């Protein structure tokens, strides 16, 4: 059994890293196929995306739905447990926006596309 010094370690074990929070923010906006997530996250490799999705699924934060059709169709969505992270994700997004505004007078210089997780 894994032991933690403080509870935030448990949270970071589930959502930590560069990509998991980004994936979750995109899934707040609705179900996504792997290819859609890849387009929304051009900096991620296919291998890393697959790994991050598997880990989030193992932690019961996202649901992987496979449709029995040709070609195969797979969609990802948040579980109820995943939705419990919405407040945290909203706060992170808000803080990130304030950080960009504070450090970059023209936020369009650093934001590739408008972001919203509401």
LUMTORSE-538217 format. One line per 10 residues: their letters; for each residue x, y, z of N, C-alpha, C. Coordinates in nm, 4 decimals. Layout:
<atoms>
A) X Y Z X Y Z X Y Z ~ ...
</atoms>
This chain:
<atoms>
XXXXXXXXXX) 0.0840 -0.1178 0.0000 0.0000 0.0000 0.0000 0.0885 0.1241 0.0000 ~ 0.0579 0.2159 -0.0897 0.1333 0.3403 -0.1009 0.0993 0.4318 0.0163 ~ 0.2016 0.4985 0.0679 0.1807 0.5938 0.1777 0.2186 0.7330 0.1294 ~ 0.1455 0.8314 0.1792 0.1662 0.9706 0.1391 0.2023 1.0538 0.2613 ~ 0.2909 1.1503 0.2411 0.3255 1.2433 0.3484 0.2138 1.3436 0.3717 ~ 0.1543 1.3927 0.2606 0.0404 1.4835 0.2698 -0.0577 1.4464 0.1585 ~ -0.1875 1.4753 0.1764 -0.2885 1.4332 0.0802 -0.2672 1.4836 -0.0631 ~ -0.2048 1.5997 -0.0790 -0.1863 1.6520 -0.2153 -0.1011 1.5565 -0.2994 ~ -0.0171 1.4772 -0.2364 0.0613 1.3780 -0.3110 -0.0308 1.2772 -0.3794 ~ -0.1377 1.2384 -0.3131 -0.2336 1.1443 -0.3729 -0.3026 1.2080 -0.4934
XXXXXXXXXX) -0.3380 1.3355 -0.4792 -0.4027 1.4060 -0.5908 -0.3072 1.4180 -0.7091 ~ -0.1826 1.4552 -0.6818 -0.0863 1.4719 -0.7905 -0.0505 1.3399 -0.8566 ~ -0.0617 1.2318 -0.7828 -0.0362 1.1014 -0.8431 -0.1395 1.0720 -0.9522 ~ -0.2612 1.1212 -0.9333 -0.3683 1.0982 -1.0302 -0.3651 1.2002 -1.1435 ~ -0.3469 1.3291 -1.1127 -0.3590 1.4332 -1.2163 -0.2277 1.5033 -1.2474 ~ -0.1187 1.4587 -1.1858 0.0094 1.5262 -1.2051 0.0684 1.5050 -1.3434 ~ 0.1654 1.5854 -1.3756 0.2310 1.5763 -1.5052 0.1819 1.6844 -1.5988 ~ 0.2455 1.6911 -1.7134 0.2177 1.7990 -1.8081 0.0830 1.7852 -1.8782 ~ 0.0364 1.6630 -1.9016 -0.0752 1.6438 -1.9931 -0.2087 1.6054 -1.9307 ~ -0.2098 1.5440 -1.8150 -0.3361 1.4926 -1.7614 -0.4385 1.6025 -1.7366
XXXXXXXXXX) -0.3970 1.7126 -1.6782 -0.4901 1.8218 -1.6518 -0.5423 1.8796 -1.7826 ~ -0.4558 1.8873 -1.8833 -0.4980 1.9385 -2.0142 -0.6042 1.8458 -2.0740 ~ -0.5815 1.7167 -2.0672 -0.6801 1.6191 -2.1160 -0.8126 1.6378 -2.0431 ~ -0.8061 1.6488 -1.9109 -0.9285 1.6640 -1.8313 -1.0031 1.7916 -1.8667 ~ -0.9309 1.8995 -1.8891 -0.9956 2.0264 -1.9269 -1.0686 2.0128 -2.0603 ~ -1.0101 1.9413 -2.1542 -1.0778 1.9192 -2.2823 -1.2001 1.8296 -2.2652 ~ -1.1936 1.7323 -2.1762 -1.3066 1.6418 -2.1563 -1.4214 1.7071 -2.0800 ~ -1.3927 1.8147 -2.0060 -1.5000 1.8895 -1.9408 -1.5933 1.9474 -2.0474 ~ -1.5373 1.9782 -2.1630 -1.6171 2.0359 -2.2718 -1.6989 1.9304 -2.3459 ~ -1.6757 1.8022 -2.3176 -1.7544 1.6963 -2.3797 -1.6698 1.5774 -2.4206
XXXXXXXXXX) -1.7385 1.4719 -2.4630 -1.6702 1.3503 -2.5073 -1.5763 1.3826 -2.6223 ~ -1.4643 1.3111 -2.6243 -1.3659 1.3313 -2.7306 -1.3114 1.1968 -2.7752 ~ -1.2837 1.1884 -2.9040 -1.2123 1.0740 -2.9581 -1.0638 1.1019 -2.9443 ~ -0.9834 0.9973 -2.9539 -0.8386 1.0122 -2.9407 -0.7859 1.1130 -3.0418 ~ -0.8331 1.1050 -3.1655 -0.7852 1.1953 -3.2703 -0.8207 1.3410 -3.2397 ~ -0.9368 1.3640 -3.1789 -0.9759 1.5004 -3.1412 -0.8825 1.5551 -3.0342 ~ -0.8531 1.4723 -2.9335 -0.7610 1.5147 -2.8278 -0.6236 1.5460 -2.8865 ~ -0.5780 1.4638 -2.9786 -0.4462 1.4836 -3.0404 -0.4422 1.6176 -3.1132 ~ -0.5497 1.6534 -3.1835 -0.5556 1.7823 -3.2545 -0.5566 1.8997 -3.1569 ~ -0.6251 1.8811 -3.0438 -0.6324 1.9871 -2.9432 -0.5010 2.0039 -2.8674
XXXXXXXXXX) -0.4160 1.9018 -2.8735 -0.2902 1.9003 -2.7983 -0.1747 1.8665 -2.8937 ~ -0.1407 1.9574 -2.9846 -0.0421 1.9245 -3.0873 0.0964 1.8904 -3.0334 ~ 0.1275 1.9268 -2.9110 0.2603 1.8993 -2.8561 0.2774 1.7601 -2.7972 ~ 0.1694 1.6843 -2.7890 0.1767 1.5519 -2.7265 0.1988 1.4440 -2.8330 ~ 0.2785 1.3454 -2.7997 0.2966 1.2330 -2.8920 0.1800 1.1363 -2.8748 ~ 0.1556 1.0559 -2.9769 0.0482 0.9565 -2.9689 0.0732 0.8599 -2.8539 ~ 0.1983 0.8191 -2.8373 0.2345 0.7259 -2.7300 0.2035 0.7860 -2.5927 ~ 0.2407 0.9120 -2.5723 0.2160 0.9783 -2.4436 0.0666 0.9971 -2.4201 ~ -0.0084 1.0351 -2.5243 -0.1526 1.0524 -2.5106 -0.2170 0.9204 -2.4682 ~ -0.1804 0.8131 -2.5346 -0.2353 0.6813 -2.5010 -0.2020 0.6439 -2.3570
XXXXXXXXXX) -0.0790 0.6689 -2.3166 -0.0363 0.6363 -2.1793 -0.1150 0.7167 -2.0765 ~ -0.1288 0.8461 -2.1001 -0.1994 0.9326 -2.0059 -0.3474 0.8933 -1.9975 ~ -0.4092 0.8621 -2.1118 -0.5489 0.8188 -2.1122 -0.5651 0.6888 -2.0348 ~ -0.4743 0.5958 -2.0524 -0.4824 0.4682 -1.9802 -0.4712 0.4893 -1.8297 ~ -0.3780 0.5759 -1.7883 -0.3605 0.6013 -1.6453 -0.4843 0.6677 -1.5856 ~ -0.5421 0.7646 -1.6572 -0.6635 0.8303 -1.6081 -0.7795 0.7313 -1.6008 ~ -0.7849 0.6401 -1.6966 -0.8891 0.5366 -1.6953 -0.8688 0.4409 -1.5771 ~ -0.7442 0.4008 -1.5527 -0.7135 0.3116 -1.4395 -0.7516 0.3755 -1.3069 ~ -0.7400 0.5079 -1.2971 -0.7756 0.5794 -1.1749 -0.9242 0.6143 -1.1688 ~ -1.0016 0.5640 -1.2663 -1.1470 0.5861 -1.2720 -1.1872 0.7323 -1.2857
XXXXXXXXXX) -1.1002 0.8118 -1.3461 -1.1285 0.9533 -1.3674 -1.1950 0.9734 -1.5033 ~ -1.1597 0.8903 -1.6008 -1.2233 0.8978 -1.7316 -1.2791 0.7604 -1.7692 ~ -1.3743 0.7639 -1.8608 -1.4372 0.6430 -1.9116 -1.3999 0.6275 -2.0583 ~ -1.3605 0.5078 -2.0961 -1.3283 0.4754 -2.2353 -1.4432 0.3912 -2.2888 ~ -1.5144 0.4467 -2.3884 -1.6269 0.3755 -2.4487 -1.5876 0.3293 -2.5877 ~ -1.5983 0.1983 -2.6110 -1.5663 0.1403 -2.7410 -1.6975 0.1037 -2.8091 ~ -1.7177 0.1564 -2.9307 -1.8380 0.1269 -3.0074 -1.8068 0.0147 -3.1057 ~ -1.8946 -0.0834 -3.1104 -1.8745 -0.1999 -3.1954 -1.9159 -0.1654 -3.3387 ~ -1.8225 -0.1078 -3.4127 -1.8489 -0.0694 -3.5509 -1.7188 -0.0735 -3.6289 ~ -1.7301 -0.0619 -3.7610 -1.6122 -0.0593 -3.8468 -1.6135 0.0728 -3.9215
XXXXXXXXXX) -1.5065 0.1540 -3.9135 -1.3884 0.1318 -3.8295 -1.4232 0.1507 -3.6821 ~ -1.3399 0.0950 -3.5932 -1.3679 0.1064 -3.4502 -1.3762 0.2530 -3.4056 ~ -1.4650 0.2792 -3.3124 -1.4815 0.4138 -3.2587 -1.4646 0.4063 -3.1076 ~ -1.3777 0.4926 -3.0540 -1.3529 0.4991 -2.9109 -1.3708 0.6442 -2.8674 ~ -1.4469 0.6652 -2.7614 -1.4657 0.7989 -2.7062 -1.4287 0.7988 -2.5586 ~ -1.3758 0.9126 -2.5152 -1.3400 0.9316 -2.3751 -1.4286 1.0394 -2.3155 ~ -1.4671 1.0187 -2.1904 -1.5463 1.1173 -2.1175 -1.5089 1.1093 -1.9701 ~ -1.5502 1.2102 -1.8956 -1.5258 1.2096 -1.7514 -1.6248 1.1181 -1.6815 ~ -1.5778 1.0471 -1.5820 -1.6673 0.9716 -1.4942 -1.7241 1.0694 -1.3910 ~ -1.8176 1.0240 -1.3100 -1.8664 1.1094 -1.2008 -1.7498 1.1494 -1.1107
XXXXXXXXXX) -1.6608 1.0545 -1.0868 -1.5419 1.0824 -1.0056 -1.4550 1.1881 -1.0736 ~ -1.4412 1.1789 -1.2043 -1.3654 1.2785 -1.2803 -1.4288 1.4166 -1.2719 ~ -1.5628 1.4203 -1.2764 -1.6329 1.5488 -1.2653 -1.6075 1.6149 -1.1295 ~ -1.5720 1.5355 -1.0285 -1.5448 1.5936 -0.8966 -1.4194 1.6820 -0.9001 ~ -1.3421 1.6741 -1.0074 -1.2229 1.7580 -1.0224 -1.2535 1.8924 -1.0877 ~ -1.3759 1.9150 -1.1315 -1.4084 2.0364 -1.2074 -1.3715 2.1646 -1.1332 ~ -1.4021 2.1725 -1.0057 -1.3697 2.2933 -0.9296 -1.2202 2.3208 -0.9272 ~ -1.1422 2.2164 -0.9097 -0.9959 2.2297 -0.9096 -0.9470 2.2744 -1.0463 ~ -1.0009 2.2131 -1.1522 -0.9596 2.2482 -1.2878 -0.9990 2.3915 -1.3217 ~ -1.1189 2.4332 -1.2814 -1.1615 2.5721 -1.3031 -1.0662 2.6686 -1.2333
XXXXXXXXXX) -1.0285 2.6358 -1.1099 -0.9363 2.7212 -1.0350 -0.7996 2.7283 -1.1018 ~ -0.7487 2.6151 -1.1479 -0.6192 2.6131 -1.2170 -0.6236 2.6970 -1.3439 ~ -0.7328 2.6849 -1.4190 -0.7471 2.7604 -1.5433 -0.7527 2.9103 -1.5132 ~ -0.8273 2.9458 -1.4129 -0.8394 3.0862 -1.3742 -0.7045 3.1423 -1.3293 ~ -0.6325 3.0661 -1.2481 -0.5011 3.1105 -1.2027 -0.4060 3.1240 -1.3214 ~ -0.4118 3.0290 -1.4133 -0.3269 3.0335 -1.5321 -0.3544 3.1570 -1.6158 ~ -0.4811 3.1924 -1.6290 -0.5166 3.3119 -1.7057 -0.4629 3.4379 -1.6373 ~ -0.4769 3.4444 -1.5052 -0.4229 3.5585 -1.4304 -0.2709 3.5652 -1.4436 ~ -0.2058 3.4501 -1.4396 -0.0608 3.4434 -1.4536 -0.0177 3.4951 -1.5909 ~ -0.0883 3.4530 -1.6948 -0.0555 3.4997 -1.8306 -0.0763 3.6505 -1.8403
XXXXXXXXXX) -0.1888 3.7000 -1.7897 -0.2170 3.8435 -1.7964 -0.1137 3.9248 -1.7197 ~ -0.0684 3.8736 -1.6079 0.0308 3.9443 -1.5261 0.1669 3.9506 -1.5952 ~ 0.2027 3.8428 -1.6641 0.3374 3.8324 -1.7200 0.3475 3.8589 -1.8692 ~ 0.2335 3.8676 -1.9367 0.2340 3.8899 -2.0815 0.1264 3.9922 -2.1150 ~ 0.1654 4.1178 -2.1415 0.0673 4.2242 -2.1679 -0.0309 4.1881 -2.2799 ~ 0.0166 4.1162 -2.3809 -0.0714 4.0736 -2.4898 -0.0827 3.9219 -2.4844 ~ -0.1889 3.8717 -2.4200 -0.1979 3.7270 -2.3979 -0.2075 3.6475 -2.5273 ~ -0.2490 3.7136 -2.6369 -0.2538 3.6436 -2.7655 -0.1140 3.6016 -2.8112 ~ -0.0111 3.6651 -2.7547 0.1266 3.6266 -2.7886 0.1611 3.4879 -2.7354 ~ 0.0944 3.4450 -2.6292 0.1288 3.3166 -2.5679 0.0171 3.2126 -2.5727
XXXXXXXX) -0.1072 3.2562 -2.5957 -0.2180 3.1615 -2.6061 -0.2432 3.1293 -2.7527 ~ -0.2338 3.0018 -2.7866 -0.2529 2.9598 -2.9239 -0.3990 2.9734 -2.9652 ~ -0.4890 2.9346 -2.8751 -0.6329 2.9447 -2.9029 -0.7057 2.9836 -2.7767 ~ -0.8210 3.0466 -2.7889 -0.8963 3.0814 -2.6681 -0.9287 2.9567 -2.5882 ~ -0.9144 2.9645 -2.4586 -0.9386 2.8495 -2.3714 -1.0615 2.8749 -2.2869 ~ -1.1399 2.7699 -2.2690 -1.2557 2.7791 -2.1810 -1.2869 2.6392 -2.1298 ~ -1.3110 2.6269 -2.0012 -1.3538 2.4976 -1.9477 -1.4862 2.5116 -1.8739 ~ -1.5576 2.6181 -1.8996 -1.6853 2.6400 -1.8303 -1.7979 2.5722 -1.9015
</atoms>
